[in-house]
Amino acid sequence: MPDLTRILSARSPLTLASVARGAQPLVMADLARAAAAAKAQGRCVFITPDDAALRAVVESAGFFAPELDVIDFPAWDCLPFDRASPALSISARRLAALQKLQHKRDARPQLLVTTINAVLQRTLSPFRIRESTRLLTPGVEIGRESLIALLQRQGYSRTDTVVDAGEYAVRGSIFDIYPTGLDHGLRLDFFGDELETLRLFDPSTQRSVQPVETHLLLPASEALLDETSIKRFRSRYREIFGANATSDALYQAVSEGRRLAGMEHWLPLFEERMVTLFDHLTEGDLVVLDAGAAKAAESRLDDIADYYAARTEAAARQSGTYRPLKPDALYLTREELDRALAGWPVHRATIFAEPESASVIDFGFASARDFTPDRAQGVNIYEAAAKHLAALGTRGRKPKADRRGLYHRIARAAGLAAGRGGQAGPGPGRHLAGSAGPGCQRPPGGRGPAAGTGLCQRYPGTADRAGHPGRPPGAPQEEAQGRRRLFGRAFRADPG
């Protein structure tokens, strides 16, 4: 592993070369540990190109480094200028992430994983995040009307019985709340204004499950409705769209204190000011940008411009249907993104190898064989995979002991048995060329797949993405699915 102190002390951006996709969680976990141990006690911030990469890093980092506090900050799961609101689960993850960034960190190193789409979107200010959360513990005093007002402001809907996330109900001294991000509802039992107990309950049966010691109550939506924010929205909406806009459904709903689907897309009208994700970070934080995120940012900005143009064109044809805000109200421009990134030594992580220099650090992780070009050319993926494994054997990359015996099971699944199609190759009971070696033991009689053999791996857990083999003509669906699982598991273990 390269010297990480060089990265921490760098005042200008560095290129982290040869960081394969599968190695990103390992590298980011080490950087998070190093940043937490440094004098500034910062965190590692990794910006991925899309949600799939975010999930892969978050899940893998939590597995390989359980001591880390892994925070994920996703982008909204709806289109720009959409009529739909982001999912409650997405809003909960975003608000929980922003709340964690405001509080004093414990001894655990922190790794913040986000996407370039989330970076491009403006967020609530740190003050607004602290103001809109409430820590609930037994013994805390909070008035009944104050709690109802807090829940209304946070975006919870009042119902008779709590069933879905984002709802709350009041029955005498008992408050039932279904916070976003929880699998169960939360039942608060008061004695006067004092909170006596907190219990989880099952919304389907309404029965209490277990007591909890504390709970941080987060908003259900990023659009916070209170008297001040409603007045601010009404004034700005009339100022931007004119007095005739007061008949719009959105204006009427917000004026009455009601929520409307998609109202989050007018979030800047509710808030005094919006900030960027970088305003939630501290000086000691280490920022790493995936090399693919730059292209993803350009694509995202083009999409935002296209959606805005479509909305304005539709509004011109039929007035009052949808009045979009200008893109720079909710999203960063190219210039603003460049300025935000320039304020930090944002290091670039790439899967490609580059010569070591004053601005390049090579981590030496190799990417896996990508079979996508073979599939595009109509080549039989299974035969190509078996030939690739045989070529590894001829180069001395012999399989290590593996109780699953994946190496030979792949060869058998590929169907390249001797005498089939005139090709001499691995079949049932045969080894791939050059694959026999220490730890490769055949079962008695020498037939069947070799037991205890597997794929040689130079860097465990660092495999890059591999092309998933397609279904061969005429193959049963079950066989094709089995081969996909087999190859997917093998290629994730082999960076060759």
Salt bridges, closest charged atoms under 4 A:
ASP30 OD1 - ARG33 NH1 2.55
GLU67 OE2 - ARG33 NE 2.57
ASP69 OD1 - LYS100 NZ 3.21
ASP69 OD1 - ARG108 NH2 3.56
ASP72 OD2 - ARG93 NH2 2.58
ASP106 OD2 - ARG108 NE 3.85
GLU131 OE1 - ARG128 NH1 2.81
GLU145 OE2 - ARG144 NE 3.96
ASP176 OD2 - ARG171 NH1 2.80
ASP176 OD1 - ARG187 NE 2.78
GLU222 OE2 - ARG94 NE 2.75
ASP226 OD2 - ARG128 NH2 3.59
GLU227 OE2 - LYS231 NZ 3.43
ASP248 OD2 - ARG323 NE 2.38
GLU256 OE1 - ARG258 NE 2.73
GLU271 OE1 - ARG128 NE 2.91
ASP285 OD2 - ARG43 NH1 2.70
ASP290 OD2 - ARG21 NH1 2.93
GLU298 OE1 - ARG334 NE 2.90
ASP302 OD1 - ARG334 NH2 2.75
GLU313 OE2 - ARG317 NH1 3.38
GLU336 OE1 - ARG122 NH2 2.72
GLU354 OE2 - ARG348 NH2 3.34
GLU356 OE1 - ARG6 NH1 3.99
ASP370 OD2 - ARG465 NH1 3.61
ASP374 OD1 - ARG369 NH1 3.01
GLU479 OE2 - ARG483 NH2 2.47
